[in-house]
Each structure stands twice: as C-alpha cells, then as structure tokens.
Amino acid sequence: MPQNAEKFLDTFNHIEKHLKTIYNNGIYLPFHDLIRKASDKEVVIKRFLKDLYFYSDLRNVMVHNSRINGKIVVEPLNEVIENIEKIWTQIQHPEKVSKFKKKVFYCFTDDKLSKALEFIHENKISQIPILEKGKIINVLNGSLSKNCFSV
C-alpha cells in the first residue's frame, strides 16, 4: 500500500478509535453518526465536520474499493495527509484560550450598576460579565435586573 494511504488510514483509525471510546456507549455507530454526535460536544470536531465526513467516504473507498484491475484507485494527496494529521493533533490537544482578542471588561457583584453601564456605554459593548470570587456568575445585558449590583 502506498505511503500516503497508510498514513491516512492510520490517522483516520486513531480518530475513529478516540471517538468510539468517548461517544459510542458500547453500541456500534457508523463514523458519520459518531462525528455528528461528537460535534455537539467537541469544538474541533464541529470545526472540521465537513472534512471528517469527506475523510470517512475516502476511507470507505480506500478500504472497500481500493483496486480496479489490480491498480490502486486512491492515493491521498499530501495536503489531505497534512490536514487529517492536523485534525488528529487538535483533537488530542485542543487549543485553550489563553488570551482574549479584545480587552475584557468585567464587574464584581459589589460594584455599582453605574460602573457596569459606564463600561458598556464607553466601550460600545452589549454585555459585561459579573464576577464573584474570581468566577463568572452572570452576564449583564439588557434583560438582567438591577439586583445583581449595589445601588
């Protein structure tokens, strides 16, 4: 079997095994159903859902219809190998948000409502997180009542 085909199938099998371990609950699920289910909970799967559907179909052609008249029908391109390996790496080590793209304004539960409204007005934002003991307990937006703040 050509080198790219082996790399592709090996990486695909890692992804499938990983997802089966987490999402199949001991019941057989076709790969399409497995990634649809996983995409509800995993951002990486959701981001690459179309690619994974395509790779599932490619895998089936490679495994079930790999030769016609003794000749190999499918050999994944280098770009396909790079992409599926990138997906597998991101599944194993998803990116964690370490920095926000914009400055995040926030208030504490003991802040005055006027401070929050000032941040919202000056920075042209629609919501502001409310922190208590370092954790977000709510988000101030148009529907949140005044009782979250000191008056």
Protein Blocks (a to p, Z undefined) as FASTA:
>chain_A
ZZklmmmmmmmmmmmmmmmmmmnnopacdfklmmmmmmmmmmklmmmmmmmmmmmmmmmm
mmmmmbgghiafbdcdfklmmmmmmmmmmmmmccddfbdfbdcddddfkbcfklmmmmmm
mnopabdcddeehiafbdcdfklcfklpcZZ
